[in-house]
Amino acid sequence: MATPQKLRILQMTHQGDIGGSTNSITYLTDGLARRGHDVFLCCRPESLLHARFSGHELVRLVPFHFGRSPLAFGKSRSLAQIARRLRIDVLNAHASLDRHLTIQARHLFRGSFHLVHTRRNVPLSSGGKLQGRYYGAFTDKIIAVSGRVAEGMIAGGVRADRIAVVHNGIPLARYDHIPDEKVDAAREALALPPGLPVVGVVARKKSHAELLRAMAKVPHDAVLLFLGIDRDEELEELRRSLGLRHPVVYGGFREDVLPFYRLLSIFVLPSLIEGFSLSILEAMALGLPVVCTDAGGNAEAVRDGSNGFLYDPGDTGALAEKVSLLLADKELRRTVGERNRREAFDRFDVERTIDKTEEVYLSLPARR
């Protein structure tokens, strides 16, 4: 797709390891480059993100050692120098340390770029409204990945006109067809007990204990699958104390996780804090019924009782009720899953995310 104005864009994160934000940055960085922009990626050289873009045909890597201090003025000076050398029009920072370093680079060391911050979670900082006003005043635009994240920032002191809501998206072509042989290999790798429906979480450790407590109240036979974490002794101790009769399988981290989604009957996300979950979108695109907390932007993807079920964080009784309802009714699982797949393909194509992000960048005045 041709772009009306070619920009020189620096994407930046001090994180970039396993997680949904790394996938989102991957999709955005690659997509903007393929639209004709000159795209650079500033990240730690040992990060997963750096490995993904090593040898990329269009994106140029800028290895950077961030340190830990948000007041590392030497780091901020270096960032300003890098941005000048690369003639950057827009710098998009994606994590908390990045926000501080880039504000200093821009305003203390004469960084001649427009500054955009992407906010991926409801603000939890203790800085209060003073910090919110600081971020708003010294940033050209803040991208919130959900309406709930935007509301949290406004409550924290950021002016509404500084915020643009851009939902995460996923590359839907990847979800159109998962080869059966890959699914069979995934099943064999996990050695799941045969003949039982599978209730699964695909995430790093996010309130998994809540799901264990809920499953202790579920009378229907099922396997519990934790993808994204290895065997956890704390969770195992809780499982034993609950006398949980459902088998629990730990799937660990998988770089190609999509075939493992196909093993699930029900997708659950019991997290207490969310921005806008990619794993929910992936489950939807693969036709799974979703049960998740009404946290962050989850309700902007899942409408309770229509394409999935929401419950209040910490309410294990409600979680058990929703999972039991789906386990007891295979036809309901199929119907909700089909509705989810249509929703995902109608609303959450990553190309829409790239469109809206590009609009934010292009709305900024020409580089000074």
Helices and strands as residue ranges (DSSP letters): E 8-12, H 20-34, E 38-43, H 48-53, E 60-63, H 73-85, E 90-93, H 96-107, E 114-119, H 128-137, E 141-144, H 147-155, G 160-162, E 163-165, G 172-175, H 180-190, E 198-202, H 208-215, E 223-227, H 233-242, E 248-252, H 258-261, E 266-269, H 278-285, E 290-293, G 298-300, E 309-311, H 316-327, H 330-347, H 350-362
